[in-house]
Amino acid sequence: MIDPAYLAQLRRDLRAEQAMTLVQIEQLVPGWWPTLTDLAEQLGTERATLNRCMARLERRGLLRRVTRGNGGGTWIWWVKRSADDQPDATDAPRWVLQDLTCNRKREIIVGQERAFAAAKGLNYHTVRNFLAGHRPLLAKRWKVLSSPLMLDDESEPLAA
C-alpha cells in the first residue's frame, strides 16, 4: 500500500489522472497483461490515457514496467510506495533456463531477450518463440525451468 503521507505529496506533484493511475496499478502489481487495452479496460480508462500516464510515471521513477511489442504483453513489476522505496532488480520478471551442457541455470530478464540472443549467436525470433513456450529446447542446449508467463505452479499462463 502506498504510504498515505507520500500519496498526499504525490497528489500535489502529479496530475490527478497520474495519481489515480498509480494508486490503481499499485493494487494490481506485479502483473502481466496481454495488451495495454486489457489493462485499460480493467482500470476503466482509455488506452491512450493509460499509456500516457504510465510513461510519465515511469520517467519519474514511480513504476517499473516492461512492454514487449507484437503481442508480447506488458509487465508492471514495481510501484514506488514511499519516498525512500527503491525497486529491487530481483523482482523483475524473468525466465530461468537450464543449460543442459553444463547443468547451470541462466536468467533472462524480460526485455533482455535480444541481448541474450546476440550474445549466444542465436536468431532473436527463435529465442522469443522458445521463451514463449513454442519449443521445448533452444539450440539443443537450454530448457525453460520457469517463465514469467506462468503461475508459480507453472500450470496456467499468468493472468491479470
Backbone hydrogen bonds, N-H to C=O, Kabsch-Sander energy under -0.5 kcal/mol:
donor,donor_aa,acceptor,acceptor_aa,energy
3,D,81,R,-3.3
7,L,3,D,-2.8
8,A,4,P,-2.1
9,Q,5,A,-1.8
10,L,6,Y,-2.6
11,R,7,L,-2.5
12,R,8,A,-1.2
13,D,9,Q,-1.7
14,L,10,L,-2.9
19,A,15,R,-2.2
20,M,16,A,-2.5
21,T,17,E,-2.1
22,L,18,Q,-2.5
23,V,19,A,-2.3
24,Q,20,M,-2.5
25,I,21,T,-2.9
26,E,22,L,-2.3
27,Q,23,V,-1.0
27,Q,24,Q,-0.6
28,L,25,I,-1.8
29,V,25,I,-1.5
31,G,76,I,-2.1
33,W,74,T,-2.2
39,L,35,T,-1.3
40,A,36,L,-2.6
41,E,37,T,-2.6
42,Q,38,D,-2.0
43,L,39,L,-2.1
44,G,40,A,-1.0
45,T,40,A,-2.5
50,L,46,E,-2.6
51,N,47,R,-2.9
52,R,48,A,-2.4
53,C,49,T,-2.6
54,M,50,L,-3.0
55,A,51,N,-2.2
56,R,52,R,-2.0
57,L,53,C,-2.7
58,E,54,M,-2.6
59,R,55,A,-2.3
60,R,56,R,-1.6
61,G,58,E,-1.6
62,L,57,L,-2.9
63,L,57,L,-0.6
64,R,78,W,-2.3
66,V,75,W,-2.5
68,R,73,G,-2.9
69,G,67,T,-0.6
72,G,68,R,-0.9
72,G,69,G,-0.6
73,G,34,P,-0.5
73,G,68,R,-0.7
74,T,33,W,-2.6
75,W,66,V,-3.1
76,I,31,G,-2.3
77,W,64,R,-1.8
77,W,75,W,-0.5
78,W,64,R,-1.2
80,K,62,L,-2.5
85,D,82,S,-1.3
89,A,87,P,-0.6
91,D,88,D,-2.7
92,A,89,A,-1.2
95,W,108,I,-2.5
96,V,146,S,-2.4
97,L,95,W,-0.5
97,L,106,R,-3.6
98,Q,143,K,-3.0
99,D,97,L,-0.5
99,D,104,R,-3.7
100,L,98,Q,-0.9
100,L,141,R,-3.3
102,C,99,D,-0.6
103,N,99,D,-1.6
104,R,99,D,-1.0
106,R,97,L,-2.5
108,I,95,W,-2.3
110,V,93,P,-2.8
112,Q,109,I,-2.7
116,F,112,Q,-2.1
117,A,113,E,-2.5
118,A,114,R,-2.5
119,A,115,A,-2.6
120,K,116,F,-1.9
121,G,117,A,-0.7
121,G,118,A,-0.8
122,L,117,A,-3.0
127,V,123,N,-2.1
128,R,124,Y,-2.8
129,N,125,H,-2.3
130,F,126,T,-2.2
131,L,127,V,-2.7
132,A,128,R,-1.6
133,G,130,F,-1.5
134,H,129,N,-2.5
138,L,142,W,-2.1
139,A,137,L,-0.5
141,R,138,L,-2.3
142,W,138,L,-2.2
143,K,98,Q,-1.7
145,L,96,V,-3.4
146,S,96,V,-1.6
150,M,147,S,-1.6
151,L,156,E,-1.9
154,E,151,L,-1.8
158,L,149,L,-2.5
